[in-house]
Amino acid sequence: MSSTNGQASAAINAFFDKELMPVSRKLAEQRSPLRLSEVDPSATSYYVKRKQTTMRQSDFTDFTCTDGADFAKRLAKYWNDRGCSELAHLAPSLGKLSELAKVVDHEESDVSPFVYVMF
């Protein structure tokens, strides 16, 4: 069973082809991958020690969103704050997609025969 409906799947595919892939191609042209000729032979390590090594409560709560528009606003801010402004224009479309793909769970009084129940 698919977790998204047909309308959401079509919108996701269109977003991927018409918005995400062009940005991907543009970024790939701007940022060439690391080549062996670009490796610094004098570097002792490419490892970067993280400043923050444990998760905080805010890591779970700061990105909680009320709806697709709120998600889009927070995502655009997140990308802009981290120097990824070329991605920020994708946020409104992702906000709309999040609303389309949202699954509203409904509780049924009968338990599915495929679920084991202990009494």
Secondary structure in CASP SS format (residue, H / E / C, confidence):
PFRMAT SS
TARGET T0000
AUTHOR 0000-0000-0000
METHOD secondary structure of the structure
MODEL  1
M C 1.00
S C 1.00
S C 1.00
T C 1.00
N C 1.00
G H 1.00
Q H 1.00
A H 1.00
S H 1.00
A H 1.00
A H 1.00
I H 1.00
N H 1.00
A H 1.00
F H 1.00
F H 1.00
D H 1.00
K H 1.00
E H 1.00
L H 1.00
M H 1.00
P H 1.00
V H 1.00
S H 1.00
R H 1.00
K H 1.00
L H 1.00
A H 1.00
E H 1.00
Q H 1.00
R C 1.00
S C 1.00
P C 1.00
L C 1.00
R C 1.00
L H 1.00
S H 1.00
E H 1.00
V C 1.00
D C 1.00
P C 1.00
S C 1.00
A C 1.00
T C 1.00
S C 1.00
Y C 1.00
Y C 1.00
V C 1.00
K C 1.00
R C 1.00
K C 1.00
Q C 1.00
T C 1.00
T C 1.00
M C 1.00
R C 1.00
Q H 1.00
S H 1.00
D H 1.00
F H 1.00
T H 1.00
D C 1.00
F C 1.00
T C 1.00
C C 1.00
T C 1.00
D C 1.00
G H 1.00
A H 1.00
D H 1.00
F H 1.00
A H 1.00
K H 1.00
R H 1.00
L H 1.00
A H 1.00
K H 1.00
Y H 1.00
W H 1.00
N H 1.00
D H 1.00
R C 1.00
G C 1.00
C C 1.00
S H 1.00
E H 1.00
L H 1.00
A H 1.00
H C 1.00
L C 1.00
A H 1.00
P H 1.00
S H 1.00
L H 1.00
G H 1.00
K H 1.00
L H 1.00
S H 1.00
E H 1.00
L H 1.00
A C 1.00
K C 1.00
V C 1.00
V C 1.00
D C 1.00
H C 1.00
E C 1.00
E C 1.00
S C 1.00
D C 1.00
V C 1.00
S C 1.00
P C 1.00
F C 1.00
V C 1.00
Y C 1.00
V C 1.00
M C 1.00
F C 1.00
END
